[in-house]
Every structure is written in structure tokens, then in C-alpha cells.
Amino acid sequence: MSAHDPFIKLTHLWTADGLHRSSPMFLLPEKVREIFNGQVFLEGNYSFVVAEKAEQVHDLVITKLAENRQADTMGNS
């Protein structure tokens, strides 16, 4: 059995000043505070524009939160 991965993966990020980061970003879904108009806002006033659509990010966050809760319950975290 593989270890539980608590992170979501976002790709093709752009910062507010327009800099592009092509490497993926892995973050804990609990850090996502808002998803709006192509931007993902994180704790601590960080935000990124992402290639994924808001619905995709939302689904990733909700799915991963459920997986993380289940892993915690089963002691796999």
C-alpha cells in the first residue's frame, strides 16, 4: 500500500507580477482560502493565477480534504 499523499497539485502558475512558474505547486488543501476568476488565494495573502479552472481546483480541494479526513481516521497520515 502506498503512503497517503495529503497535497493537491496545481500546474502552470503565474504570480501577480506576471512571472510564470511551469513547475507544479503542491499544497495542502487546507491552505486554499478562495478560488476566484482564475486565481487561487492561500493563507498568508498569497495568490496565484493557475491554468486549472476554478471548478477543477474546487474539485481537487474537496476530494483531497475528504481523502485526508479518511486517512486521518484510518491512521494513514
N, C-alpha and C positions, 0 to 999 in steps of 0.2 A: 504494500500500500504506500502510495507517495505521500509526502508531507503536505499538509494543508497550506495553500498559498493565500494569505489574507489580503493581497493587494489587487487593485484593478490596474489595467494598462491603458494609457492614453497615448495616441500617436500624433505626430506632426503638430507640434505645439508652436505657438507664436506668442511672444511676450508683448506687453503694451507698446513698447517702442518698435515693434515690427520685426524683431530678431526671430529667426526660425530655428527651432531645435528639431532635428529629424530623428534623434534617438527617442525611444519611448520613455514615458514617465510612469513610474509605478508609485501608486499612493494608496493609503488606507482610505476606504470609502467614508469612514467617519470624519475625515478632514474636509470633504466636499460640503460647502455651505449653500451654494446656489448654482444653478445652471441656467444661463440666460443668453440668448442671441449669439450663440457660438462661443460663449465664454464659460469657463468653469472657475468659480470663485472658491478659494480654500480658506481654512482658518489662517489667521495672521495677515489678512489683507493681501494675499497672493492671488493672482488670477492668470489664466492662460486662455488664449483662443485655441481651439482644438479642431482637428479635421472631423472628428465624430460629431454627429448631430446630437442635439440636446436629448432626444428620445433615446438614442443609443447610450449616452452617458448615464442617463437616468436608469435604464435597464441594467447597465453594468453595476451601478452603485447598489440598487435594490437587490439584485441577485447575489452580489458579494456580501452584503450585510447579512442576508439570510444564511449563506454558507458559513460565514464567520460565527454567527449565533449557534448554528448546528455543530460546528467544530468545537466551540467552547463547551457546549452541552455534553459532547461525547469525549471531551478531554483531548482533542487532537490539535489544539492551537499551539 
